[in-house]
Amino acid sequence: MEAIDRVRIACAQLEVSEGECLEAFQERLGKTCRAASAQAADFLLLPEYFSLHLLSTRATLSPSEGIQTAARENTDQINACLARLAETYQLCIIGGSQPICTDLGLMNVCQVFMPTGLRASQAKLHITPSEVTEWSIQGGDTLALIKTSKLSFGVQICYDIEFPEATKLLTQAGADLIFVPYCTEDIYGHHRVTICARARAIENQVYIATAGLVGELPRVPNMEAQYARSGVYSPIDIGLPEDGIVAQVAYSEDQLLITELQLSLLRKIREEGCVRPLDAQRNHLFALQKQSIKLRHYE
């Protein structure tokens, strides 16, 4: 099979809408998919916790009641909708993240929907203090490398991109792109995620795509405000952007970013770039502990 050189990705910076019902939100997701498909996107990335605004239609719940309600009442219906949309529009949809009830407790999980009907999943590994104290979210212990006919990729949910190890393992396993759905309440959180994403792109000679939530939800505890500037980032080398910024949308506006990535250029700089951090890593100097995370392959 001839190697695919170019892929088009869409990053949906979604504005939360207080009072939006499930049916209206599903219709909005359909419009987003149609727009991505109309611009020949192969992949669509949604933000972290992208459906929690649906709780604003209910009487105010405590944080723990709210997240449990979202997991029980909305997650399955939203995932069924995204599975249909992936098939209809022939998109690989990286479904942001949603709360899911598991045998280990509540987890923050990204479901990936293939046009073929296949699914993959990636649980958030590193849990923020507010997710622990307000929602009792549990961290996962498995990394997913997802291989499609167009490229191989991984998902790191928000806080996860602030830790270098997972990106390194995914890239060493063959990932060309890391998708980062995120949800941050202010500019500080946004910059933590974005600056770390750009660093991971340079360290691992890999593309990184981010998509965040924007807007305010005063009636949904622990989701009162969201701030984002979604973007796509690259290593910094000849032929790629001099600052590593492939594309960005405006701050805190509902927008769909579409951009094209050249995979052959990425592979060329890994072999011939001005610097080659993938080859230059002296792993034996930093083998502080035995790796215990499991790497799961989806093909």
Secondary structure, DSSP 8 states (H G I E B T S, - for coil): -----EEEEEEEEEE--TT--HHHHHHHHHHHHHHHHHTT-SEEE--TTTTGGGGGGSS---HHHHHHHHHHHTHHHHHHHHHHHHHHHT-EEE---EEEEETTEEEEEEEEE-TTS-EEEEE-SS--HHHHHHH--B---EEEEEE-SS-EEEE--GGGGGSHHHHHHHHHTT-SEEEEEE--SSHHHHHHHHHHHHHHHHHHT-EEEEEEEEEE-TTSTT-SEE----EEE---STTS-TTSEEEE--TTS-EEEEEEEEHHHHHHHHHH-S--HHHH--GGGG--S----EEEEE-
